[in-house]
Amino acid sequence: MNTVDSPSSVVREMIQVTRSFLPPRAEFDAYLDRIWATHHLTNNGPLVQELEAKLKTDLGVDHFFFVGNGTIALQIAIRALALEGEIITTPYSYVASTTSILWERCVPVYADIDPRTCCIDPAGIEERITEKTSAILATHVYGMACDVEAIERIATKHGLKVIYDGAHAFGSSYKGRSLMTFGDISTGSFHATKIFHTIEGGCIIVRDPEVAQKVLLMRQFGHNGDDHFLAGVNGKNSEFHAAMGLCVLNHFPEILADREKQWTTYFHAFQDLGNCSLLRPEQQLEFNHSYFPVIFDSNERMLRAKQVLLEEDIVARRYFYPSLDELPYISGAHVCPVSRRIASTVLTLPMYFGFGSRIRHVNSSGALRPVMRLGVMQPYVFLTGYFAYIHATYRFVLYDDGTIMRGCINSRNRIMVNGSGAYDHCSLL
Ligand SMILES: Cc1ncc(COP(=O)(O)O)c(C=O)c1O
C-alpha cells in the first residue's frame, strides 16, 4: 500500500468545464512573423487563404469560407439561400441557431428531438411543414449526427433547403464523410471553446456554386473592389485568427485522440448508473468526442450534482439550457417535451486537451503515471449512494490506462474501493 500525502497538501485548482487549446508559443510566433513581414492583417490575407485551402482539402469540399464567428455564418447562410417565412429548427441547440433565424426575420418553428442523439427528430419535422416553410435548420448536437438521410428525403420531397449548424461537428464523420459537408449549407463555429478553434471564428460550407458566390460577396459587404453586387455584411476574419487556426489544425489529431481517451474514461465510469443516461454514438459515426453530457433522471438530482461538483471546485455546465422553445421571446406555439426534459436534466462534464494527464502521482511501483483528476468521479458517488464518502479529504482515482478505481481514502489514508477493503497498486491525489 502506498503512503499518501496528506490530502490537505494538494493544491486545489478550479476545474472549468473547458479550457482552450493553445499551441506551443513558438508555432504561433512563426505565423506572427509572417504577418509582421507583410503588414497584411485582414481582408482575405495569405493566412486566411492558407487556412481555407487546408480545410477545403481536409473536408473534401469546393466552397469553404472562413468567417468571423458561427453566428454570422448562420445568418449569412439564411440570407444566401434567400429563406423566408418559417424555418423548422431544433429546440435543443445554442441560442444562436434560433436568434439567427429571428435576425433574418424568419420564424423558428420547433420540432422535438430524438433523445438518443439530442438532434432534431425527422419524424417531427414533417408534422410542422406548412405552405410557409422554406427550410430546415438542424444542429449536430455534441458532435452526434442528425439523421441526415431522413432530413434529405423530407427536404427533397417538400422542396425545402437544409442548413446544418455544425458548431459541434468539426472532426465527426458519418459513413466516412465529414458531418460538415451535408445540407445545402453547413456552418461551423471555431470559437475558443470548440474542439477546433481560431479564437473567434466560423465557417460556411456551400454545396451550390451560385450560392457560394453570394456567400463570398455577403461576407465582404457585398462588393468586390469597385463593383457592388448586393447588400452584404462584414463577415470576414483576420490573419491573426487564421494563424491560430493553422496552429491548432496541426495539432488536431492529438486533440481528437486526447478527447477520445477522456470521453471513454468517463463513459466507462458512468455507463451503468441507474439514475442517469449517456449518449451513445451510432456505429457509422466517426465521433469527435467533443462533449460529455450526463442526463439525470430529475432536475433536482442534476442541480444537486452540479452543486456537489462545485463544492469540489469542479464546474459542470448546463449545456444546452433552456430548451429554445421556452425562450421568453418565442411564441411558445410548439412545445417540445423531450427537449425540455433533457435541457432541464443535462450536465456536461469538464473535458479539454490535457485534462486527463494534468495530475501525476507516484504509483506503488514508484513510476510516474498520469491520472485523471479524481474529483470527476464524484457524480458517480453521489448518484450511487456513496454520498457518505464525499468529504474534503476523499478523492477518487481514474487511471488513464483505462483502469478506473471507484473509491475513497479512509480516515487512515487507505484507499477504499466501492466502500470496502484496502486496495493495492493505487496512486492517488
Ligand atoms: C450549436 C451552436 N451554434 C452556434 C454557435 C455560435 O457560434 P459562435 O459563438 O462562433 O458565434 C454555437 C457556439 O457556442 C453553438 O454551440
The ligand as an SDF file (V2000), in Angstrom:
LIG
                    3D

 16 16  0  0  0  0  0  0  0  0999 V2000
  -24.6280   24.8640  -31.6370 C   0  0  0  0  0  0  0  0  0  0  0  0
  -24.0420   26.2370  -31.7660 C   0  0  0  0  0  0  0  0  0  0  0  0
  -24.4450   27.0330  -32.7630 N   0  0  0  0  0  0  0  0  0  0  0  0
  -23.9260   28.2580  -32.9410 C   0  0  0  0  0  0  0  0  0  0  0  0
  -22.9700   28.7540  -32.0900 C   0  0  0  0  0  0  0  0  0  0  0  0
  -22.4530   30.1420  -32.2910 C   0  0  0  0  0  0  0  0  0  0  0  0
  -21.1030   30.1790  -32.6010 O   0  0  0  0  0  0  0  0  0  0  0  0
  -20.1980   31.4570  -32.2900 P   0  0  0  0  0  0  0  0  0  0  0  0
  -20.0130   31.5450  -30.8160 O   0  0  0  0  0  0  0  0  0  0  0  0
  -18.9240   31.1760  -33.0160 O   0  0  0  0  0  0  0  0  0  0  0  0
  -20.9150   32.6500  -32.8330 O   0  0  0  0  0  0  0  0  0  0  0  0
  -22.5060   27.9690  -31.0320 C   0  0  0  0  0  0  0  0  0  0  0  0
  -21.4690   28.4900  -30.1200 C   0  0  0  0  0  0  0  0  0  0  0  0
  -21.3500   28.1210  -28.9860 O   0  0  0  0  0  0  0  0  0  0  0  0
  -23.0610   26.6820  -30.8620 C   0  0  0  0  0  0  0  0  0  0  0  0
  -22.6520   25.8740  -29.8630 O   0  0  0  0  0  0  0  0  0  0  0  0
  1  2  1  0
  2  3  1  0
  2 15  2  0
  3  4  2  0
  4  5  1  0
  5  6  1  0
  5 12  2  0
  6  7  1  0
  7  8  1  0
  8  9  2  0
  8 10  1  0
  8 11  1  0
 12 13  1  0
 12 15  1  0
 13 14  2  0
 15 16  1  0
M  END
$$$$
